[in-house]
Amino acid sequence: MALTKFKKGDTVQVITGKDKGKTGKVLEVAKNDFSIMVEGLGLVIKHRRPRKSNEKGQKLTRPTFFAQSKVMLVCSNCGKLSRVSIVTAENGEKSRVCKKCNRTV
């Protein structure tokens, strides 16, 4: 299993696109195509047809997946935007390390 830059529950900030500058929590990580879903960001409108004769159609707003390259991790220790390096310890255990403060994320 490969260790990815982002995990569920991380705080990230969008660096490009319509939500540039906004922060949010990672809801889901799709490991096969390097995309993530962030709470409250990357929202799309889904039009839902009425299913019954007395029901009305709806516009549902929901988050969608977007590329991991569009976000940067907000370090939990220093609070800055930073890149993440993956470091292997002597015992073979891998961990994510902040490039700014050199602490484990």
C-alpha positions as CSV (number, residue, x, y, z in Angstrom):
1,M,0.0,0.0,0.0
2,A,1.4,3.3,-1.1
3,L,1.4,6.3,1.3
4,T,-0.3,9.3,-0.3
5,K,0.2,13.0,0.4
6,F,-3.4,13.5,1.7
7,K,-5.5,11.5,4.1
8,K,-9.1,11.7,5.2
9,G,-9.5,14.4,7.8
10,D,-6.5,16.6,6.6
11,T,-7.0,20.3,6.2
12,V,-6.1,21.6,2.8
13,Q,-6.2,24.9,0.9
14,V,-7.1,25.2,-2.8
15,I,-4.4,27.0,-4.8
16,T,-6.0,27.2,-8.2
17,G,-9.5,27.3,-9.7
18,K,-12.8,28.9,-8.7
19,D,-12.3,28.0,-5.0
20,K,-8.8,29.5,-4.8
21,G,-7.8,30.5,-1.2
22,K,-10.5,28.5,0.5
23,T,-9.8,25.8,3.1
24,G,-11.6,22.6,4.0
25,K,-11.4,19.1,5.3
26,V,-10.6,16.1,3.0
27,L,-13.7,13.9,2.9
28,E,-12.4,11.1,0.6
29,V,-9.3,10.2,-1.3
30,A,-9.5,8.3,-4.6
31,K,-6.1,6.6,-4.8
32,N,-6.4,5.2,-8.3
33,D,-6.8,8.5,-10.1
34,F,-5.1,11.0,-7.7
35,S,-8.2,13.0,-6.9
36,I,-9.8,14.1,-3.6
37,M,-13.1,15.4,-2.3
38,V,-13.0,18.4,0.0
39,E,-15.9,19.4,2.3
40,G,-17.7,22.5,1.0
41,L,-15.4,22.9,-2.0
42,G,-15.7,21.9,-5.6
43,L,-19.4,22.0,-5.4
44,V,-21.6,21.0,-8.4
45,I,-25.3,21.2,-9.0
46,K,-27.1,17.9,-9.8
47,H,-30.6,18.2,-11.2
48,R,-32.8,15.5,-10.0
49,R,-36.0,14.5,-11.9
50,P,-39.3,14.0,-10.0
51,R,-39.8,10.3,-9.4
52,K,-43.5,10.3,-8.4
53,S,-46.4,12.2,-10.0
54,N,-46.8,14.5,-6.9
55,E,-43.1,15.2,-6.4
56,K,-41.1,18.2,-7.7
57,G,-37.7,18.2,-9.3
58,Q,-34.7,19.4,-7.2
59,K,-31.3,21.0,-7.6
60,L,-28.9,19.2,-5.3
61,T,-25.6,20.8,-4.4
62,R,-22.8,18.3,-3.6
63,P,-19.0,18.2,-3.5
64,T,-17.2,16.4,-6.3
65,F,-13.7,15.0,-6.8
66,F,-10.9,17.2,-8.1
67,A,-7.2,16.8,-8.7
68,Q,-4.8,16.6,-5.8
69,S,-2.5,19.0,-7.6
70,K,-5.0,21.8,-7.1
71,V,-4.6,21.8,-3.3
72,M,-1.8,22.1,-0.7
73,L,-1.8,20.6,2.8
74,V,-2.1,23.0,5.8
75,C,0.5,21.7,8.3
76,S,-1.1,20.8,11.7
77,N,2.1,21.9,13.5
78,C,3.1,25.2,11.9
79,G,-0.2,26.1,10.3
80,K,1.4,27.0,6.9
81,L,0.8,25.7,3.4
82,S,3.5,23.1,2.7
83,R,4.6,20.3,0.5
84,V,4.9,16.8,2.0
85,S,7.7,14.4,1.8
86,I,7.4,10.7,2.6
87,V,10.3,9.5,4.9
88,T,11.1,5.9,5.7
89,A,12.3,5.2,9.2
90,E,15.0,2.7,10.1
91,N,12.3,0.1,11.1
92,G,10.7,0.4,7.6
93,E,7.7,2.5,8.7
94,K,6.8,5.4,6.4
95,S,5.5,8.8,7.6
96,R,4.6,12.2,6.1
97,V,6.9,15.1,6.9
98,C,6.2,18.8,6.5
99,K,8.8,20.5,4.3
100,K,8.6,23.8,6.2
101,C,8.9,22.7,9.9
102,N,10.4,19.1,9.3
103,R,7.8,17.6,11.7
104,T,5.6,14.5,11.1
105,V,2.2,15.5,9.9
